[in-house]
Each structure stands twice: as C-alpha cells, then as structure tokens.
Amino acid sequence: MLNLLVSKPYMTNGLVEYWDSNRSHIRMIVDSGAFTNWKAGKVTSVDEYMAFIDGLPVKPWGYFTLDRIGDPITTKDNYQAMISNGFDPIPIFTRGTPISELDSLYEQNEVVGIGVGVGTNNYLGYLKHVVEQNRGRNLHWLGVANPSMIANYKPYSCDASSWESGGRYGSIQVYQGGGKFITYRRQHASTRPPDPTMWRLIRSLGYDPKMLQQEDSWRGGESVSRRLGCASWVRYILDVEQRFNTKVFLALATPQAIRQCVDEYLKATNVRPVKVTA
C-alpha cells in the first residue's frame, strides 16, 4: 500500500476525489493541521475538526486527535472530547508531557503519535529518549522520517514531507536502495560534470538526468525535481515496510502531490492505474 498523510488545511475537493478514485492503493492518515495552524496563528475547534472527520466521503485508515502545539492540556482535553463523541482518534503525546502519561494513552489505543517539536532544540534526542522509555509499544513519529533513526529503532509508523525537498529547497534525495539516499543539489546540475553513478540512479527511477540541467525542472508543482523526489521516496517507503514493517507516510499538501505519489507507486509496483472519468 501507498502510505499518505494529509492535514485538514490541505484536504481540498480535488485531493479527496483522487484519493477516493485510488482508495484500493492508499493507506491514508488525516492530521488536524495543528502545526500549519500554529504557524498561521489560527485555531481549529474540536467541534469543527470532528465535523470535518465525520464529513469525509472516504474513511481514512486513521486520523490524529486535534492537538495544539506546546499545549498538552488542551491536546488532552480535545482527545477526551473526541472519545466522548464516539470518535477513535490516534492520541498525540506532546513534548513537555510526563512520560508516565504514555501508559494511560495506551490503555485505549494500540498506537500513539509523538510530537517532538521538529526543528526545536535537540528534538531527535528527545525522540530517542521517549522511544527508549516506551517499552517497544507502537509509536507514530510526527514529522520525523530520518532513515538512520528508522533503521535503528524501527518505529510502527512515521511521516515527513522530505520527498518534496527538491522542489522546495533545490536538494533532491535520490534513493540508491538499502535504505540510503544520495543528495543531488540544484547547483550540481550546472556547475559539475555528470556523475555516472548519480545519473545511473536517476535513470533507474525513470527520469532523464539531463532534464535537471534545465531551470524549469526545479520549479513548480509538476517539476522533474519533485517527481524524482517522489519516485525515490515511494521506493524507500516500500523497502522500509518490507524490511522493518514500518509504515512511512508521505505528507501531502496539493492535489498534484497525491497524483505524483500514486503514479510513482503504480510504476514501482507494476500496477495498472485506475481510470478516472471526467
């Protein structure tokens, strides 16, 4: 299955329609979008979030509770409100909460999400600490899909948007197999002679490396850089699930992104695409 994650702010009609048309291939997790709202200075009420989940035309594989960044008390209250109203969200253990509270979350759930505050001071060190204290129970790492950490700790699941780094930051993570990536940067295409090994890897993923020497290949939602990053990460998540039984979810923000991920999944697994009528 293709593991995807979409936050509420990005769940457009076009994205939902494509998800619905390809539901047999997709394992979808829905996130409340707390981080996106936090950056934008917005707040979603728990009633609004429950109505959103209830109104989805496709049943997701899972959905997280409505959390609030840096506010474990409100996060806990939102979770209890959802449970009381008949929902079954994946709870989120937020940074700053006592480790002892993990036990109560696992009384009702097989999986708990952990929010480590990606980008904050020593967030990977904090994640390691929680994993080592968690006694092997199922954790979903929110926003963390570090390949070396995954290989070492083999989490139940995790998610990240790293596959889009080529389009966002001009730095493509090209998958070489065995859980390892090689970075190909935008400046390499114009300032360095062709690297036979890198070019061979890019061709093996179905793309012409010469295209990356064109400026347009690094810009836009349909750019070669984004599609190549998608091809790399789709193959990586398939490898990881086969080797470790870890589900790595690719975080999406646009209808173009879900189309790209589904297309690359179908190519990687030799499955015929679903025809969508207009």
Phi, psi and omega in degrees: 000153176267119183269119181230152177227132177230134176274152181310315182298340183256004184277079180278166178300319180297320179293317180297319180298318180290321175300314180300317182292336183240026186300333182292342180258347194248134169251105189254134169248137177255133180248151183289340182082027183300320182293317178298315179295320180300316179294327182270357181072028181251159178227132175257131178282156181294327177295319178297318181292319179296320178296323178296311180298316182295331184271357180294131181285345179241133180282121179287158175297326177194164176212144181275157173294165175279107179259167174228125185301127177073013183225080182295332181291312178296321178301315180294319179296319179297320179297315180296324178295320179293318178299317181296334181263015173087008178271163182229064184283158170282119182290158179239126176267111185267151179299134183105349178274139178303138180304329183299337181286348175300322182302316181292327178292323181283349177294331182248354188220147176272338182231139175233133175275145177240122175262114187259358183073061183307131180094348178276174184301123174055041182292328178289325176296321177294318179300315178302318180300313181294317179302317182289338178268353192269358174059037173077007180285162187289121176240144168251120179277115181279116176077013181232118176222049179290117186304320181291323177293319180297315180296327183280316188256341177050064181293164175298314179199166179196174178210158176190161178254020184301335182297340181267008186297333178295312179288327183278317189237002180069033182218101184269133173268106184265122185281130180249006181093166178065022179078014185240146179241154169241135182273130176241114186263157183304318183291337179297326184295331184250345186247349182238149175293159181305135175264111184304320181294313180296315181296325178294319178297316181297318178295323181295338178270001175095018183232152179270115182298336179296334179298330183287352175278355178262134184301322182296339181287354181248005184232143174095158183293338180254017186295156177300322182299319179291317182293323177293318176298321178296314179301319180296311185287328176298316179292325177296312183293329175293319177297315184296318180292325179290321185278318189243353187063026176266132180263110177262120182261130176274122181281132184243157177225353184217159173299326177299322182295317181292324177297316180299315182295317178295316179302315182290325177296316180296322178293318183292331183254003179058040178258138178289139181291155176278130178281127180252119179277145182287000000 
